[in-house]
Amino acid sequence: MNASDLLDPPAGASGTPPLIGLTTYLEQASTGVWNVPAAFLPKVYFDAITRAGGIAVLLPPQPVTAGIVARVLDALDGLVITGGKDIEPARYGQHAHPLTDEPRPDRDAWEDALLRGALERDLPFLGICRGAQVLNVTLGGTLHQHLPDLVGDTRYQAGHGIFNTVDVAVQPGSLLSGLVGDAALTVPVYHHQAIDRLADGLSVTGTSDPGIVQAVELSTATFAVAVQWHPEEAQGDLRLFSGLVAAADGRRTASASTANPVTATPSAPEGSIQP
């Protein structure tokens, strides 16, 4: 399957939209008279999935068992690991930087398990911001914990919920380039961490100055793409989400065909008497 196939599902693809799971935050939240721990996700994420033709299903952090993870993934056609708090540095063998977020071990464990199971099943996967970091850490890579120490400024995370934009050079011939083209992209960013040592099996397919990893993909998977920027904030550009939804639809259609093969009616031997 090549990138153009992902954007244009085969004519035999099911007319029912594929089911795409999106991981969520679990934080203290206020609404009305309530101030309680709550799972939530900014609306722009699931709007992007539905506008790209999928059905969005939210996956809040919860207890992890092999059975629970399998049950969830078996119901999905694709997976998105979304943005959010920093991964606990102990997961990649480091002590926490003073400006690294307080750990969210429940979310770390949940997303690690979902991602491992998704890759085992070759379930189409898109990582966004934290999701790109989860992919790298899960496969054995490490992170830069605070980019201003490396680049000398806050160009990648202005703070106060303000998205900066940076230019990203796309690797020609990559799955990413098949989705968005080879021309440089101007993308919205909000991250103070980034991939450092690249995990085995991943390839860098997008970078920004000064050599900050902005996109990776897993060549052994049909569709496993992760970007450090926030494509859901570029609401006029659905190409990454459309690629994921098309890959998910194609996988589901192929699985249905395998499970329900069409058996041709055998022809009668020559010379036999037909009923």
Disulfide bonds with the S-S distance in Angstrom:
none
